[in-house]
């Protein structure tokens, strides 16, 4: 199992520190960790092997081997944890560390954010899994990619409004990071398609090594 920390987290902490939002960012990241534990626990229960755990500026990400058949179940586990935590902390406080309102707000934010139909977020994985069942793998990947692009356009528009009217750059910074994830995944998909197409010409071509 590999553990990786994306050093862009430091940049995010500096930005949120300058905008006086560092405390809420740390709280959100704490609940993102609990959210990810939901994925990990359910994945282990289903007998999946953890390949990599990564800490990113927008939370945590866990890669499992052989998760394709139960991808939807594993993807739903994290949002389910965030939903339960939002209900739990409606009545429980962690004062003086975390207030009830902050805990509920953070978990609802994580829940809504992760359920966006944007790959590789949980919502995108769920969407891709459902489309895969009814339309097949290729169409599922194509439609998920198109929907992800549309969602990012909408988020970029909302982020622009947030900066202009509310002077809040947090959504804009997160949107930029999501664009990076989207473009990276899109490039991976193109390379995998190319690899499969030209495998006979290049026997060393292995799509798994690309990811």
PyMOL commands that set and color helices and strands:
alter all, ss='L'
color gray80, all
select helices_A, chain A and resi 8-18+22-45+68-88+100-114+122-135+137-166+170-197+207-210
alter helices_A, ss='H'
color red, helices_A
select strands_A, chain A and resi 2-5+49-56+59-65
alter strands_A, ss='S'
color yellow, strands_A
deselect
rebuild
show_as cartoon
